[in-house]
Amino acid sequence: MKKNLSLSLFAIVAGAFFIQVTNGVLGVIVPLHLGLNATPTPLIGMVVTAYAVGFLASCLLTPSLIRHIGHIRAFSALASIQTVSALAFVADDWAFAWAILRFIGGFASAGLYAVIESWVTEEAPKEARGRVLAIYMICNKIGLMLGQGILALGDTSGAGFYMLACGFAAFSIVPVALSTTSGPPTREVETLGIIELYRIAPIGVVGCVGAGLVNSTVLGLLPVYGIQTGVKAAFVPLLVVAAQLGSMFLQWPLGWMSDKTDRRYVIIIATVGSALVALVIALTFKFHIAFILVLFGLWGAFGLSLYSVCVVHASDFAKPSQLVPLVSSMMLAWAVGSAVGPSLATIAMEYFGPRGLMYYAASISMAIGLFAVWRMTRRTAEAEKDRQTFINIPVTTPGVSEMVGKIEAAKRAGKSSG
C-alpha cells in the first residue's frame, strides 16, 4: 500500500514538474520574443496581464469543473489545452492573439495545479504532509528554473522552444494517466471575504496583494527590461533564473528569522531590501551582466520571499477553522495583484523607459514596508508561543491551502497537547 501511495505521489509531482517547465519556457520566451520584435511596451504588458487574468479566472471556476468530471479527466483536458496553446504561438506573432493564448495558458495552468494540489493533499499521509509539501515545492522551483534557464542554450527567435514547451505540457499527462489511483474526492475551495481577511491580518493582505503587484509583474516583464537595456538575448533568461535562485537562498533564513521575532520586522526587511536593490538596478542597468545578475539575485532573495512570510503572519492571528480559507483568500489576493500589476508597470516604463519597471517595483515595495511600520504601532506582536512555524508556501493555486491548513492545525494540536 505504501509503495502504491509513493508511486501515486511521484506521478502527481512529476506531472507538476513538467507543467512548471512549460510555464518557465513560455513565461520568458513570449515577452522576450515580443521585445525583440520591438512590440510596444503596453501591448507586452497586456500579454503578461492576460496570463494573470486567466490564472485568476481559473482559480474561481476550475473547482466546479473538477467536481463535474473528476481529477484525471480534468487534468487530461487542461493539459491538452495547455499543449495546443503553447504550439499555437508559432502560427503568428500578433500581440492580441498572443494575449488570448496567454489567457488560455493561465487558465489551464491554474486548473492543472488545482487538480494536482488537491490530489497531493489527499494522498499525503498525515505524518508526512510537511515533507511532501517540501518535495512538491522543490520540484516546482526546479522545473520553473529549468524552463527559464534552458532558453539561454539556444536560438529564441525560432519555433524550437515553443515546440519544447508543447512537448513538456503533453508529457505531463503521462505520469498522471498511468497513476493507479482514481483521484481524491472533490471539495469546495473555501475563502474569506476581503473585509474579514483584512480584519484578521491587514499587513498580510496588503503584503500578498503587493507581492502580486511586484513579483509576478517584474518576472513577467523582465525579458522586456533586458532587451530594452541592451542585454544580449541569450543572457536575458538568466536574469529571471538569478531572481529565482536568490529566493531559494534567502527564503528559509528569513522564514527562520520570522519564527524568532515579530514577522512584521521580516516583512519590512524583505520589502525595504527589495526596494533598495530595485533602485540600484535602475541606476546601474548599464553595468556588466555579471553584476546585474548578482543584483537580480539579491532582488529575488528579498522580494520573492514576501508572499510566504505574509501568509504565515496572517495565520498567526487566524482561528484553526479559518486557516484553510485564509490561505486560499491570500492566494486570490496575490492573483488580483498579479492581474493589475503589469498594466501599471508598463505605464512607468513608457514614462521612464525600461528602468521604470524597477522604479515601479521599488515604489510598491517601499509602500508595503511603510504600511508594516504603521501597523506595528496599531497592534502588538503575536506571542512567540502562539506563532506558527514558517512554511514556504508555493504561489500556485488555492488548492494548496488545504494541505497548509492541515499542517498548521496539526502543529497547533501538538502545541496544545504538549
VEXLUM-57824 format. One record per residue (C-alpha): residue number from 1; residue in one letter; x, y, z. Coordinates in steps of 0.1 Angstrom, whole numbers. Layout:
// VEXLUM-57824
k=NUM&r=A&xx=X&yy=Y&zz=Z
...
// end
This chain:
// VEXLUM-57824
k=1&r=M&xx=0&yy=0&zz=0
k=2&r=K&xx=28&yy=24&zz=9
k=3&r=K&xx=46&yy=16&zz=-23
k=4&r=N&xx=15&yy=23&zz=-44
k=5&r=L&xx=10&yy=56&zz=-24
k=6&r=S&xx=46&yy=66&zz=-31
k=7&r=L&xx=42&yy=59&zz=-68
k=8&r=S&xx=10&yy=78&zz=-69
k=9&r=L&xx=25&yy=109&zz=-53
k=10&r=F&xx=55&yy=106&zz=-75
k=11&r=A&xx=33&yy=106&zz=-106
k=12&r=I&xx=14&yy=137&zz=-95
k=13&r=V&xx=45&yy=156&zz=-85
k=14&r=A&xx=62&yy=146&zz=-118
k=15&r=G&xx=32&yy=160&zz=-137
k=16&r=A&xx=35&yy=193&zz=-118
k=17&r=F&xx=72&yy=194&zz=-127
k=18&r=F&xx=66&yy=191&zz=-164
k=19&r=I&xx=39&yy=218&zz=-162
k=20&r=Q&xx=63&yy=241&zz=-145
k=21&r=V&xx=89&yy=236&zz=-172
k=22&r=T&xx=63&yy=246&zz=-197
k=23&r=N&xx=54&yy=277&zz=-176
k=24&r=G&xx=91&yy=286&zz=-173
k=25&r=V&xx=97&yy=285&zz=-210
k=26&r=L&xx=66&yy=304&zz=-220
k=27&r=G&xx=68&yy=329&zz=-192
k=28&r=V&xx=102&yy=341&zz=-206
k=29&r=I&xx=101&yy=334&zz=-243
k=30&r=V&xx=68&yy=352&zz=-250
k=31&r=P&xx=77&yy=386&zz=-236
k=32&r=L&xx=113&yy=381&zz=-249
k=33&r=H&xx=101&yy=374&zz=-284
k=34&r=L&xx=78&yy=404&zz=-283
k=35&r=G&xx=106&yy=426&zz=-270
k=36&r=L&xx=129&yy=415&zz=-298
k=37&r=N&xx=102&yy=424&zz=-323
k=38&r=A&xx=100&yy=459&zz=-308
k=39&r=T&xx=64&yy=454&zz=-298
k=40&r=P&xx=51&yy=485&zz=-279
k=41&r=T&xx=56&yy=480&zz=-241
k=42&r=P&xx=18&yy=485&zz=-233
k=43&r=L&xx=10&yy=456&zz=-257
k=44&r=I&xx=35&yy=434&zz=-240
k=45&r=G&xx=20&yy=443&zz=-206
k=46&r=M&xx=-14&yy=433&zz=-220
k=47&r=V&xx=0&yy=399&zz=-229
k=48&r=V&xx=16&yy=394&zz=-195
k=49&r=T&xx=-16&yy=406&zz=-178
k=50&r=A&xx=-37&yy=381&zz=-198
k=51&r=Y&xx=-19&yy=352&zz=-182
k=52&r=A&xx=-26&yy=365&zz=-147
k=53&r=V&xx=-63&yy=372&zz=-155
k=54&r=G&xx=-67&yy=337&zz=-169
k=55&r=F&xx=-50&yy=323&zz=-138
k=56&r=L&xx=-74&yy=342&zz=-115
k=57&r=A&xx=-104&yy=332&zz=-135
k=58&r=S&xx=-93&yy=295&zz=-133
k=59&r=C&xx=-89&yy=297&zz=-95
k=60&r=L&xx=-125&yy=307&zz=-93
k=61&r=L&xx=-140&yy=284&zz=-119
k=62&r=T&xx=-119&yy=252&zz=-122
k=63&r=P&xx=-131&yy=236&zz=-89
k=64&r=S&xx=-165&yy=233&zz=-103
k=65&r=L&xx=-151&yy=216&zz=-134
k=66&r=I&xx=-132&yy=191&zz=-113
k=67&r=R&xx=-163&yy=183&zz=-93
k=68&r=H&xx=-182&yy=176&zz=-125
k=69&r=I&xx=-157&yy=154&zz=-144
k=70&r=G&xx=-132&yy=143&zz=-118
k=71&r=H&xx=-95&yy=149&zz=-114
k=72&r=I&xx=-79&yy=127&zz=-141
k=73&r=R&xx=-103&yy=138&zz=-168
k=74&r=A&xx=-98&yy=175&zz=-158
k=75&r=F&xx=-61&yy=171&zz=-158
k=76&r=S&xx=-60&yy=155&zz=-192
k=77&r=A&xx=-83&yy=181&zz=-207
k=78&r=L&xx=-64&yy=211&zz=-192
k=79&r=A&xx=-30&yy=197&zz=-201
k=80&r=S&xx=-42&yy=192&zz=-237
k=81&r=I&xx=-54&yy=228&zz=-238
k=82&r=Q&xx=-21&yy=239&zz=-225
k=83&r=T&xx=-3&yy=219&zz=-251
k=84&r=V&xx=-23&yy=233&zz=-280
k=85&r=S&xx=-20&yy=269&zz=-267
k=86&r=A&xx=18&yy=265&zz=-264
k=87&r=L&xx=20&yy=252&zz=-300
k=88&r=A&xx=-3&yy=280&zz=-314
k=89&r=F&xx=23&yy=307&zz=-307
k=90&r=V&xx=43&yy=296&zz=-338
k=91&r=A&xx=13&yy=304&zz=-360
k=92&r=D&xx=16&yy=342&zz=-357
k=93&r=D&xx=32&yy=369&zz=-335
k=94&r=W&xx=2&yy=393&zz=-333
k=95&r=A&xx=2&yy=406&zz=-297
k=96&r=F&xx=-36&yy=404&zz=-294
k=97&r=A&xx=-37&yy=368&zz=-304
k=98&r=W&xx=-9&yy=360&zz=-280
k=99&r=A&xx=-28&yy=377&zz=-252
k=100&r=I&xx=-57&yy=353&zz=-259
k=101&r=L&xx=-32&yy=324&zz=-259
k=102&r=R&xx=-16&yy=335&zz=-226
k=103&r=F&xx=-51&yy=339&zz=-210
k=104&r=I&xx=-58&yy=303&zz=-221
k=105&r=G&xx=-24&yy=292&zz=-208
k=106&r=G&xx=-30&yy=309&zz=-174
k=107&r=F&xx=-64&yy=293&zz=-171
k=108&r=A&xx=-51&yy=259&zz=-179
k=109&r=S&xx=-21&yy=262&zz=-156
k=110&r=A&xx=-41&yy=272&zz=-126
k=111&r=G&xx=-66&yy=244&zz=-133
k=112&r=L&xx=-38&yy=219&zz=-135
k=113&r=Y&xx=-25&yy=230&zz=-102
k=114&r=A&xx=-59&yy=228&zz=-86
k=115&r=V&xx=-61&yy=192&zz=-97
k=116&r=I&xx=-25&yy=184&zz=-86
k=117&r=E&xx=-26&yy=201&zz=-52
k=118&r=S&xx=-60&yy=187&zz=-41
k=119&r=W&xx=-46&yy=153&zz=-52
k=120&r=V&xx=-13&yy=157&zz=-33
k=121&r=T&xx=-32&yy=169&zz=-2
k=122&r=E&xx=-55&yy=139&zz=-2
k=123&r=E&xx=-28&yy=113&zz=-9
k=124&r=A&xx=-1&yy=126&zz=15
k=125&r=P&xx=-1&yy=107&zz=48
k=126&r=K&xx=-8&yy=129&zz=79
k=127&r=E&xx=26&yy=123&zz=94
k=128&r=A&xx=44&yy=132&zz=61
k=129&r=R&xx=25&yy=162&zz=48
k=130&r=G&xx=52&yy=187&zz=56
k=131&r=R&xx=78&yy=166&zz=38
k=132&r=V&xx=55&yy=160&zz=8
k=133&r=L&xx=48&yy=198&zz=6
k=134&r=A&xx=86&yy=205&zz=7
k=135&r=I&xx=93&yy=180&zz=-21
k=136&r=Y&xx=64&yy=194&zz=-41
k=137&r=M&xx=78&yy=230&zz=-37
k=138&r=I&xx=114&yy=220&zz=-46
k=139&r=C&xx=102&yy=202&zz=-78
k=140&r=N&xx=81&yy=232&zz=-87
k=141&r=K&xx=110&yy=256&zz=-83
k=142&r=I&xx=135&yy=233&zz=-102
k=143&r=G&xx=110&yy=228&zz=-131
k=144&r=L&xx=104&yy=265&zz=-133
k=145&r=M&xx=141&yy=274&zz=-133
k=146&r=L&xx=149&yy=246&zz=-158
k=147&r=G&xx=123&yy=260&zz=-182
k=148&r=Q&xx=137&yy=296&zz=-178
k=149&r=G&xx=173&yy=287&zz=-179
k=150&r=I&xx=172&yy=263&zz=-209
k=151&r=L&xx=164&yy=293&zz=-231
k=152&r=A&xx=199&yy=305&zz=-227
k=153&r=L&xx=212&yy=275&zz=-246
k=154&r=G&xx=196&yy=281&zz=-280
k=155&r=D&xx=180&yy=305&zz=-305
k=156&r=T&xx=149&yy=320&zz=-290
k=157&r=S&xx=138&yy=336&zz=-323
k=158&r=G&xx=125&yy=303&zz=-339
k=159&r=A&xx=98&yy=278&zz=-331
k=160&r=G&xx=120&yy=253&zz=-313
k=161&r=F&xx=114&yy=264&zz=-277
k=162&r=Y&xx=76&yy=267&zz=-283
k=163&r=M&xx=77&yy=231&zz=-295
k=164&r=L&xx=97&yy=221&zz=-264
k=165&r=A&xx=71&yy=238&zz=-241
k=166&r=C&xx=44&yy=220&zz=-260
k=167&r=G&xx=62&yy=187&zz=-255
k=168&r=F&xx=66&yy=191&zz=-218
k=169&r=A&xx=29&yy=201&zz=-214
k=170&r=A&xx=19&yy=169&zz=-234
k=171&r=F&xx=43&yy=147&zz=-214
k=172&r=S&xx=27&yy=159&zz=-181
k=173&r=I&xx=-3&yy=138&zz=-189
k=174&r=V&xx=17&yy=105&zz=-190
k=175&r=P&xx=26&yy=101&zz=-152
k=176&r=V&xx=-9&yy=112&zz=-141
k=177&r=A&xx=-27&yy=89&zz=-167
k=178&r=L&xx=-6&yy=60&zz=-156
k=179&r=S&xx=-13&yy=65&zz=-119
k=180&r=T&xx=-33&yy=36&zz=-104
k=181&r=T&xx=-54&yy=59&zz=-82
k=182&r=S&xx=-89&yy=72&zz=-92
k=183&r=G&xx=-83&yy=106&zz=-78
k=184&r=P&xx=-94&yy=122&zz=-45
k=185&r=P&xx=-129&yy=133&zz=-36
k=186&r=T&xx=-137&yy=169&zz=-47
k=187&r=R&xx=-144&yy=197&zz=-22
k=188&r=E&xx=-154&yy=233&zz=-23
k=189&r=V&xx=-125&yy=258&zz=-21
k=190&r=E&xx=-132&yy=279&zz=10
k=191&r=T&xx=-124&yy=316&zz=11
k=192&r=L&xx=-129&yy=345&zz=34
k=193&r=G&xx=-144&yy=379&zz=25
k=194&r=I&xx=-119&yy=407&zz=19
k=195&r=I&xx=-132&yy=427&zz=50
k=196&r=E&xx=-129&yy=397&zz=73
k=197&r=L&xx=-95&yy=389&zz=58
k=198&r=Y&xx=-82&yy=424&zz=64
k=199&r=R&xx=-96&yy=424&zz=99
k=200&r=I&xx=-76&yy=393&zz=107
k=201&r=A&xx=-43&yy=404&zz=93
k=202&r=P&xx=-41&yy=438&zz=75
k=203&r=I&xx=-4&yy=436&zz=66
k=204&r=G&xx=-9&yy=400&zz=54
k=205&r=V&xx=-35&yy=411&zz=29
k=206&r=V&xx=-16&yy=442&zz=18
k=207&r=G&xx=16&yy=422&zz=15
k=208&r=C&xx=1&yy=395&zz=-6
k=209&r=V&xx=-15&yy=420&zz=-30
k=210&r=G&xx=18&yy=438&zz=-31
k=211&r=A&xx=37&yy=406&zz=-39
k=212&r=G&xx=14&yy=400&zz=-68
k=213&r=L&xx=17&yy=436&zz=-80
k=214&r=V&xx=55&yy=435&zz=-79
k=215&r=N&xx=69&yy=400&zz=-81
k=216&r=S&xx=49&yy=384&zz=-109
k=217&r=T&xx=50&yy=418&zz=-128
k=218&r=V&xx=88&yy=421&zz=-126
k=219&r=L&xx=93&yy=385&zz=-136
k=220&r=G&xx=68&yy=387&zz=-165
k=221&r=L&xx=83&yy=420&zz=-179
k=222&r=L&xx=120&yy=412&zz=-170
k=223&r=P&xx=127&yy=399&zz=-206
k=224&r=V&xx=114&yy=432&zz=-220
k=225&r=Y&xx=136&yy=451&zz=-195
k=226&r=G&xx=166&yy=431&zz=-205
k=227&r=I&xx=161&yy=437&zz=-242
k=228&r=Q&xx=155&yy=474&zz=-238
k=229&r=T&xx=186&yy=479&zz=-216
k=230&r=G&xx=209&yy=462&zz=-241
k=231&r=V&xx=213&yy=427&zz=-225
k=232&r=K&xx=221&yy=401&zz=-251
k=233&r=A&xx=191&yy=379&zz=-258
k=234&r=A&xx=210&yy=347&zz=-247
k=235&r=F&xx=215&yy=363&zz=-212
k=236&r=V&xx=180&yy=376&zz=-207
k=237&r=P&xx=166&yy=343&zz=-193
k=238&r=L&xx=194&yy=343&zz=-168
k=239&r=L&xx=180&yy=374&zz=-152
k=240&r=V&xx=148&yy=356&zz=-143
k=241&r=V&xx=168&yy=325&zz=-131
k=242&r=A&xx=190&yy=347&zz=-109
k=243&r=A&xx=160&yy=361&zz=-92
k=244&r=Q&xx=146&yy=326&zz=-86
k=245&r=L&xx=179&yy=314&zz=-72
k=246&r=G&xx=181&yy=343&zz=-49
k=247&r=S&xx=148&yy=335&zz=-34
k=248&r=M&xx=159&yy=299&zz=-28
k=249&r=F&xx=189&yy=310&zz=-8
k=250&r=L&xx=172&yy=336&zz=14
k=251&r=Q&xx=136&yy=324&zz=18
k=252&r=W&xx=144&yy=298&zz=45
k=253&r=P&xx=167&yy=321&zz=66
k=254&r=L&xx=140&yy=349&zz=65
k=255&r=G&xx=114&yy=323&zz=75
k=256&r=W&xx=136&yy=311&zz=104
k=257&r=M&xx=140&yy=347&zz=115
k=258&r=S&xx=102&yy=353&zz=113
k=259&r=D&xx=97&yy=324&zz=137
k=260&r=K&xx=120&yy=340&zz=163
k=261&r=T&xx=107&yy=376&zz=162
k=262&r=D&xx=78&yy=398&zz=151
k=263&r=R&xx=72&yy=387&zz=115
k=264&r=R&xx=65&yy=423&zz=106
k=265&r=Y&xx=102&yy=431&zz=111
k=266&r=V&xx=109&yy=404&zz=84
k=267&r=I&xx=83&yy=419&zz=61
k=268&r=I&xx=99&yy=453&zz=65
k=269&r=I&xx=134&yy=438&zz=58
k=270&r=A&xx=121&yy=420&zz=27
k=271&r=T&xx=102&yy=450&zz=13
k=272&r=V&xx=128&yy=477&zz=20
k=273&r=G&xx=156&yy=454&zz=9
k=274&r=S&xx=139&yy=446&zz=-24
k=275&r=A&xx=131&yy=483&zz=-29
k=276&r=L&xx=167&yy=494&zz=-23
k=277&r=V&xx=180&yy=467&zz=-47
k=278&r=A&xx=155&yy=477&zz=-73
k=279&r=L&xx=167&yy=513&zz=-71
k=280&r=V&xx=203&yy=502&zz=-75
k=281&r=I&xx=193&yy=481&zz=-106
k=282&r=A&xx=175&yy=511&zz=-121
k=283&r=L&xx=206&yy=533&zz=-116
k=284&r=T&xx=232&yy=508&zz=-128
k=285&r=F&xx=215&yy=489&zz=-156
k=286&r=K&xx=244&yy=496&zz=-180
k=287&r=F&xx=269&yy=477&zz=-158
k=288&r=H&xx=284&yy=443&zz=-167
k=289&r=I&xx=260&yy=415&zz=-170
k=290&r=A&xx=276&yy=396&zz=-141
k=291&r=F&xx=269&yy=425&zz=-118
k=292&r=I&xx=234&yy=428&zz=-130
k=293&r=L&xx=228&yy=391&zz=-124
k=294&r=V&xx=240&yy=394&zz=-88
k=295&r=L&xx=217&yy=424&zz=-83
k=296&r=F&xx=186&yy=405&zz=-96
k=297&r=G&xx=196&yy=376&zz=-73
k=298&r=L&xx=195&yy=400&zz=-44
k=299&r=W&xx=162&yy=414&zz=-55
k=300&r=G&xx=147&yy=379&zz=-58
k=301&r=A&xx=161&yy=370&zz=-24
k=302&r=F&xx=142&yy=398&zz=-7
k=303&r=G&xx=112&yy=403&zz=-30
k=304&r=L&xx=102&yy=367&zz=-37
k=305&r=S&xx=103&yy=358&zz=0
k=306&r=L&xx=75&yy=382&zz=8
k=307&r=Y&xx=44&yy=362&zz=0
k=308&r=S&xx=52&yy=332&zz=23
k=309&r=V&xx=60&yy=354&zz=53
k=310&r=C&xx=28&yy=374&zz=48
k=311&r=V&xx=7&yy=343&zz=47
k=312&r=V&xx=23&yy=327&zz=78
k=313&r=H&xx=20&yy=361&zz=96
k=314&r=A&xx=-18&yy=361&zz=88
k=315&r=S&xx=-21&yy=325&zz=100
k=316&r=D&xx=-8&yy=335&zz=135
k=317&r=F&xx=-40&yy=355&zz=140
k=318&r=A&xx=-65&yy=331&zz=124
k=319&r=K&xx=-86&yy=306&zz=143
k=320&r=P&xx=-80&yy=270&zz=134
k=321&r=S&xx=-112&yy=268&zz=114
k=322&r=Q&xx=-101&yy=298&zz=94
k=323&r=L&xx=-67&yy=285&zz=83
k=324&r=V&xx=-77&yy=268&zz=50
k=325&r=P&xx=-100&yy=296&zz=37
k=326&r=L&xx=-74&yy=322&zz=49
k=327&r=V&xx=-46&yy=307&zz=27
k=328&r=S&xx=-70&yy=304&zz=-2
k=329&r=S&xx=-80&yy=340&zz=1
k=330&r=M&xx=-44&yy=352&zz=4
k=331&r=M&xx=-37&yy=333&zz=-29
k=332&r=L&xx=-66&yy=351&zz=-46
k=333&r=A&xx=-53&yy=385&zz=-32
k=334&r=W&xx=-19&yy=377&zz=-48
k=335&r=A&xx=-37&yy=368&zz=-81
k=336&r=V&xx=-56&yy=401&zz=-81
k=337&r=G&xx=-23&yy=420&zz=-77
k=338&r=S&xx=-7&yy=399&zz=-105
k=339&r=A&xx=-36&yy=408&zz=-128
k=340&r=V&xx=-33&yy=445&zz=-122
k=341&r=G&xx=5&yy=450&zz=-119
k=342&r=P&xx=17&yy=446&zz=-155
k=343&r=S&xx=-6&yy=474&zz=-168
k=344&r=L&xx=7&yy=498&zz=-141
k=345&r=A&xx=43&yy=488&zz=-146
k=346&r=T&xx=41&yy=494&zz=-184
k=347&r=I&xx=29&yy=529&zz=-177
k=348&r=A&xx=60&yy=536&zz=-157
k=349&r=M&xx=81&yy=520&zz=-184
k=350&r=E&xx=65&yy=543&zz=-210
k=351&r=Y&xx=73&yy=573&zz=-189
k=352&r=F&xx=108&yy=565&zz=-175
k=353&r=G&xx=120&yy=540&zz=-201
k=354&r=P&xx=129&yy=504&zz=-191
k=355&r=R&xx=142&yy=515&zz=-157
k=356&r=G&xx=106&yy=525&zz=-149
k=357&r=L&xx=100&yy=488&zz=-142
k=358&r=M&xx=124&yy=489&zz=-113
k=359&r=Y&xx=111&yy=523&zz=-101
k=360&r=Y&xx=76&yy=508&zz=-101
k=361&r=A&xx=88&yy=478&zz=-81
k=362&r=A&xx=107&yy=500&zz=-56
k=363&r=S&xx=77&yy=522&zz=-50
k=364&r=I&xx=52&yy=494&zz=-43
k=365&r=S&xx=77&yy=475&zz=-21
k=366&r=M&xx=86&yy=506&zz=-1
k=367&r=A&xx=49&yy=514&zz=4
k=368&r=I&xx=43&yy=479&zz=18
k=369&r=G&xx=72&yy=484&zz=42
k=370&r=L&xx=59&yy=517&zz=54
k=371&r=F&xx=24&yy=502&zz=59
k=372&r=A&xx=40&yy=474&zz=80
k=373&r=V&xx=58&yy=501&zz=101
k=374&r=W&xx=25&yy=518&zz=107
k=375&r=R&xx=7&yy=486&zz=116
k=376&r=M&xx=33&yy=479&zz=143
k=377&r=T&xx=20&yy=510&zz=161
k=378&r=R&xx=-16&yy=497&zz=159
k=379&r=R&xx=-12&yy=461&zz=171
k=380&r=T&xx=13&yy=442&zz=193
k=381&r=A&xx=31&yy=412&zz=180
k=382&r=E&xx=17&yy=377&zz=185
k=383&r=A&xx=33&yy=359&zz=214
k=384&r=E&xx=61&yy=336&zz=203
k=385&r=K&xx=43&yy=305&zz=218
k=386&r=D&xx=13&yy=312&zz=196
k=387&r=R&xx=33&yy=317&zz=163
k=388&r=Q&xx=32&yy=291&zz=137
k=389&r=T&xx=63&yy=275&zz=122
k=390&r=F&xx=73&yy=291&zz=89
k=391&r=I&xx=61&yy=272&zz=58
k=392&r=N&xx=75&yy=281&zz=24
k=393&r=I&xx=41&yy=283&zz=7
k=394&r=P&xx=42&yy=280&zz=-31
k=395&r=V&xx=24&yy=306&zz=-52
k=396&r=T&xx=3&yy=282&zz=-73
k=397&r=T&xx=-34&yy=279&zz=-66
k=398&r=P&xx=-57&yy=280&zz=-35
k=399&r=G&xx=-57&yy=242&zz=-37
k=400&r=V&xx=-25&yy=240&zz=-17
k=401&r=S&xx=-42&yy=258&zz=12
k=402&r=E&xx=-59&yy=226&zz=24
k=403&r=M&xx=-25&yy=209&zz=29
k=404&r=V&xx=-10&yy=240&zz=46
k=405&r=G&xx=-41&yy=243&zz=68
k=406&r=K&xx=-39&yy=207&zz=78
k=407&r=I&xx=-2&yy=210&zz=87
k=408&r=E&xx=-8&yy=242&zz=107
k=409&r=A&xx=-38&yy=225&zz=125
k=410&r=A&xx=-16&yy=195&zz=134
k=411&r=K&xx=10&yy=218&zz=148
k=412&r=R&xx=-15&yy=237&zz=169
k=413&r=A&xx=-29&yy=204&zz=182
k=414&r=G&xx=6&yy=193&zz=191
k=415&r=K&xx=13&yy=225&zz=210
k=416&r=S&xx=-20&yy=223&zz=229
k=417&r=S&xx=-15&yy=187&zz=239
k=418&r=G&xx=22&yy=193&zz=248
// end
